[in-house]
Amino acid sequence: MNRTIKQLEYGESFIERHIGPSAEQRQQMLEIIGAKSLDELTQFIVPADIQLPHPPATGDAQTEHQALAELKAIAEQNQRYKSYIGMGYNAVLTPPVILRNMLENPGWYTAYTPYQPEVSQGRLEALLNFQQMTQDLTGLDLASASLLDEATAAAEAMAMAKRASKLKLANSFFVAEDVHPQTIDVVKTRAEAFGFNVIVGPASHVLNHSDLFGALVQLTGTTGELHDDSALLQQLKQRGVITCMAADIMSLVLLESPATMGADVVFGSSQRFGVPMGYGGPHAAFFACRDEFKRSMPGRIIGVSKDAAGNTALRMAMQTREQHIRREKANSNICTSQVLLANIAGFYAVYHGPTGLKRIAQRIHRLTDILAAGLQQKGLTLRHQSWFDTLCVEIADKAAVLTRALSFGVNLRADLDGAVGISLDETTTVDDLNTLFDILCGDHADIDIDVLDRQCITQSQSIPAALLRQTPILTHPVFNSYHSETEMMRYMHRLERKDLALNQAMIPLGSCTMKLNAAAEMIPITWPEFAELHPFCPPEQATGYQILLGQLSQWLAQITGYDAVCMQPNSGAQGEYAGLLTIRRYHESRGQGNRHICLIPSSAHGTNPASAQMAGMSVVVVDCDKQGNVDLQDLRAKAQQSGDELSCIMVTYPSTHGVYEETIREVCNIVHQFGGQVYLDGANMNAQVGITTPGYIGADVSHLNLHKTFSIPHGGGGPGMGPIGVKKHLAPFVPGHSVVQLEGVITHQGAVSAAPFGSASILPISWMYIHMMGAEGLKMASQVAILNANYIARRLKDAYPVLYYGVDGLVAHECILDIRPLKEECGITEMDIAKRLIDYGFHAPTMSFPVAGTLMVEPTESESKVELDRFIDAMLAIRSEIRRVHSGEWPLDDNPLVNAPHVQGELVHEWNHPYSRDLAVFPSQAVFHNKYWPTVKRLDDVYGDRNLFCSCVPVGEYR
Ligand SMILES: *Cc1c(COP(=O)(O)O)cnc(C)c1O
């Protein structure tokens, strides 16, 4: 690569840091595959009719320091006002011990969703803490391991209420009018697709409605009023209506648990437990319900089970509810959720403990009382008599007060009629109170805070006695043991060491694109200029974000060949849902609202049918042929049968089978011919960037998993971002937002996420990635991803048959190894190989997706030849082990494969296996030098689901 003198400033090119194999190694690998160059390899593999004539114009590659400097200048255009806007978002003091050891630690943020529990016990324990915390604060029996945000949690609660309610004919969902507006917005969007009727009104009117299957109230209303809805909830329950309650997590420390009041479902945001606002996200929603609804619950649930040795071990429970198995009958489409953020919130509770949390919550409430007393003393009127941390202050000349606030660098809530809202938080100080008095009561308000404080302490009635918490919280030892920084640091490290993340070894999960999450990409997300902004702050304070969003959207439009990008969806599956709604609204706008059939090839990811169902579509499955390609004849037949009811197809490209289907353009043409739209699932964009684009192929809309192709780390199961790209004709129909006016789109369309730009604060990661790679590096990344996958396929094909090839005996960016013949031959399964890989120090490939009995390997471009060889050697060594089982040397029920993974504990016991301890745990030289020790043996899935237990385990039960 020839660089100008200017380009050589600020250090070395990032491209070669991101790409694993060196130029020389790439040449060696190309030779083995039989191609002269990366370009020639691309020519062989990618169908000629979809190869781009010109690469997308995403600019020149920047070095790490150049890009950081440029982004810093952009970040500085954001203005850091102090926001008292509230509405579910509050400023926080992230404990530095958590910031450094978790949020900034690749041992935590580069892990994958814990599908392989034996290498995930650390984050599973952290998530179990989050669930226990949720159970304690809500008072309910069962909690999930995070949802995407408070508003989508509300939509999930509504959908669950419909599933769980025995009133099968009821079709209405009531929402109290003082639920946060963005929550109402997202609930309405979801209800419209399902055909539910949403009634918004005063909570006291709920009993007037007879058609309800569920009702939603908010414990502390959006303007701050506290509600004791016990009587109402009891009556609703008597009628069989499912009662849902949104709750502020900090208020729950002081307020009685919603379960005591009679709520069946409780949810909210855990953001203010240590997670910065970040202009809207990412944050984890908590979600809890009564035990009887466990089969209807959305999202992941961590459960306690046993391992093969009978020891306590954790795993994801009841996965059969999820979309991978249930498809369009799944409870929700949630795949990636918010694990990293849930863990931060859980650790915030661990670090502060019940006493610390109470101190924080009481202090916030005490400051609010003082503020209220001072304002009243000066003759101002408060709209409500009760509050936790939020006051609604009646103001005649609102504009003047808001302008004054701005001159003090302060944001108040501005969207209320004749009033302003003020929400205090754990960062609020006495000085801040003085500023607020100055803003609201005029300069030198002359208020003696100490006097007010003394009055408030003895006389406060702002929390009605009936609402004060009596039930204890966080009594489990985990919340009462780690309050010194040393203990906390070690606890987090102890959990981290149980897990296998990218800082230990490659994670070759097919369809997941576990590439490098570079340090330079990660650094900006904790810059206060990005982290501290409130999502509903005045837009002129977020100029930096607008520049970031604008540039990133433009680049992504270039990379996808689309005309517009919508940044709202905060996961891939949310992107699917948003994209399908966009298609639905487009058809409706043309008077074709009857188009409701969504064609989905049988090989599709489970989120596709689950999202189609959520968008109110009917799924029709299209067959695949023996080579794994969409069967064109079947497609044509089904498109024709659907007639004027055809809405769209959802197709993944390259296919989930890991090949570039030659007929993709024809697939698009057929669907268009019958009046349908083409949704192209962008999860496999890592094999397209710079080579082809969904737009060029002929698709109309796609989501991008920024947490796959565009370097956002997977966080152990989230955060993610799933923006959608659309062609011009669909652009007016992408999601809007009820609180923030979005530019360039028709904003009447309902929102799909709580925040207008989804998880905005992690977008700098993808911005950095694209900018540091430049057009040249991005294309090369795709090419090397293809190279690495073909190198593995070529070297493993004699040991494990590769299930699907494209035309030239080559694969795309991943390959499927067929384990079924081995299973038939000698009884060893894909599961045994996956678990044995742990002994060799590797995370397993994707198991049994998209084909049962297979392993799908995706190395990504970031893995070096050394690491690929180490993986290949491990797979070949395992193949020889299988031979020894086949030959009868080792019995099928006692060999290193079926007994894998091996843990330290069993080495010190009597050893009576037909293979050595040495072979068990040090099967290769590489392992000897860098051993990853799993802490549990293989999980017992059946036991876990039969004996569902989803709370923290009493300490004595751990052996
Ligand atoms: C990962 C993936 C999804 C879902 O993305 P999430 O961000 O996990 O919701 C959808 N389709 C395919 C093919 C995927 O690999």
PDBQT file of the ligand as one rigid body, heavy atoms in Angstrom, charges set to zero:
ROOT
HETATM    1  C1  LIG A1001     -27.314 -12.474  14.575  1.00  0.00    +0.000 C 
HETATM    2  C2  LIG A1001     -28.338 -12.671  13.537  1.00  0.00    +0.000 A 
HETATM    3  C3  LIG A1001     -29.601 -12.052  13.651  1.00  0.00    +0.000 A 
HETATM    4  C4  LIG A1001     -30.104 -11.353  14.891  1.00  0.00    +0.000 C 
HETATM    5  O1  LIG A1001     -29.360 -10.302  15.339  1.00  0.00    +0.000 OA
HETATM    6  P1  LIG A1001     -29.431  -9.822  16.868  1.00  0.00    +0.000 P 
HETATM    7  O2  LIG A1001     -28.645  -8.591  16.885  1.00  0.00    +0.000 OA
HETATM    8  O3  LIG A1001     -28.837 -10.911  17.694  1.00  0.00    +0.000 OA
HETATM    9  O4  LIG A1001     -30.845  -9.597  17.226  1.00  0.00    +0.000 OA
HETATM   10  C5  LIG A1001     -30.469 -12.178  12.586  1.00  0.00    +0.000 A 
HETATM   11  N1  LIG A1001     -30.149 -12.894  11.492  1.00  0.00    +0.000 NA
HETATM   12  C6  LIG A1001     -28.967 -13.542  11.382  1.00  0.00    +0.000 A 
HETATM   13  C7  LIG A1001     -28.655 -14.334  10.142  1.00  0.00    +0.000 C 
HETATM   14  C8  LIG A1001     -28.023 -13.453  12.406  1.00  0.00    +0.000 A 
HETATM   15  O5  LIG A1001     -26.865 -14.101  12.306  1.00  0.00    +0.000 OA
ENDROOT
TORSDOF 0
